[in-house]
Amino acid sequence: MRMLILGAALVMMTSAAMTPVARADDDDAKGAQKLAMQGRDDYWHCLAREYSRDSNQGLSEQEFGRSVAGACPSERQYYRVALLDYLTSQYPNIDSGAHLATANRAVESAQKDIVTAYVKHRPPTK
């Protein structure tokens, strides 16, 4: 009987000890998600500023694409790293190279989207 009570107490203590760890992991994942979303927003806002620059008016699609690819280096890197951290926290068993490839595709997609918007909304050439 004494062993049963001791065993039950040990199980309860272990369960109680694991709960804060699970909460901490959840908080870390939410924090990583928040940082990734903030990085995405910052990068998009920077790309939007690049889109609206007067000096970019009249550029060809290729010229504007090169301009966008070189724009916002710190925002781009922050977004990539924050997304990589988030993916690693959500999917720790997946190879980090796959997470990096996903983060790079997200950056490329943002650049492609801004170039597409530029092409669709530029005035027709005369």
C-alpha positions in Angstrom: 0.0 0.0 0.0 2.8 2.3 0.9 4.5 1.7 -2.5 1.2 2.4 -4.3 0.9 5.8 -2.6 4.5 6.6 -3.3 4.1 5.6 -6.9 0.9 7.7 -7.3 2.7 10.7 -5.7 5.6 10.2 -8.1 3.3 10.1 -11.1 1.5 13.2 -10.0 4.8 15.1 -9.4 6.1 14.0 -12.8 2.9 15.2 -14.5 3.0 18.5 -12.7 6.6 19.0 -13.6 5.9 18.3 -17.3 3.1 20.7 -17.6 5.2 23.9 -17.3 7.6 22.4 -19.9 4.7 21.8 -22.3 3.5 25.3 -21.7 7.0 26.7 -22.2 7.3 24.8 -25.5 3.9 26.2 -26.5 5.0 29.7 -25.5 8.2 29.3 -27.5 6.3 28.2 -30.5 3.9 31.1 -30.3 6.8 33.5 -29.8 8.6 32.0 -32.8 5.4 32.3 -34.9 4.9 35.9 -33.8 8.5 36.8 -34.8 8.1 35.1 -38.2 4.9 37.0 -38.9 6.6 40.3 -37.8 9.5 39.5 -40.1 7.2 38.8 -43.0 5.3 42.1 -42.4 8.5 44.1 -42.1 9.9 42.6 -45.3 6.6 43.2 -47.2 6.5 46.8 -46.0 10.1 47.4 -47.2 9.2 45.8 -50.6 6.2 48.1 -50.8 8.4 51.1 -50.3 10.7 49.8 -53.0 7.6 49.3 -55.3 6.5 52.9 -54.8 9.9 54.6 -55.4 9.8 57.1 -58.2 13.2 55.9 -59.4 11.7 52.5 -60.2 9.1 53.9 -62.6 9.8 53.0 -66.1 12.0 50.0 -65.3 11.5 46.8 -67.2 10.2 43.7 -65.4 13.8 42.3 -65.3 15.3 45.6 -64.1 12.7 45.9 -61.4 13.2 42.3 -60.4 16.9 42.8 -60.0 16.2 45.9 -57.9 13.8 44.1 -55.6 16.2 41.1 -55.3 18.8 43.5 -53.8 16.5 45.6 -51.8 15.8 45.3 -48.0 18.7 43.0 -47.1 18.3 43.3 -43.3 14.5 42.8 -43.5 14.9 39.8 -45.8 17.5 38.2 -43.6 15.5 38.7 -40.5 12.4 37.2 -42.1 14.4 34.2 -43.3 15.9 33.6 -39.9 12.7 34.1 -38.0 10.8 31.7 -40.3 13.6 29.2 -40.0 13.3 29.3 -36.2 9.6 28.9 -36.4 9.7 26.0 -38.7 12.4 24.3 -36.6 10.3 24.7 -33.5 7.2 23.4 -35.2 8.9 20.5 -37.0 12.0 19.6 -35.1 12.3 16.1 -36.8 12.6 17.6 -40.3 16.0 18.3 -41.7 17.1 21.9 -41.2 18.0 22.1 -44.9 14.4 21.5 -45.8 13.4 24.4 -43.4 16.0 26.7 -45.0 14.7 25.8 -48.5 11.2 26.6 -47.3 12.3 30.0 -45.9 14.1 30.8 -49.1 11.1 30.0 -51.2 9.0 32.3 -48.9 11.4 35.2 -49.6 11.5 34.4 -53.3 7.7 34.3 -53.4 7.4 37.7 -51.8 9.8 39.1 -54.4 7.9 37.5 -57.2 4.6 38.8 -55.9 5.9 42.4 -55.8 7.3 42.1 -59.3 4.0 40.7 -60.5 2.2 43.7 -59.0 4.6 46.1 -60.5 4.1 44.6 -64.0 0.3 44.6 -63.7 0.1 48.1 -62.5 2.7 50.0 -64.5 1.5 52.3 -67.2 1.6 50.9 -70.7 4.6 51.9 -72.8 4.1 54.3 -75.6 
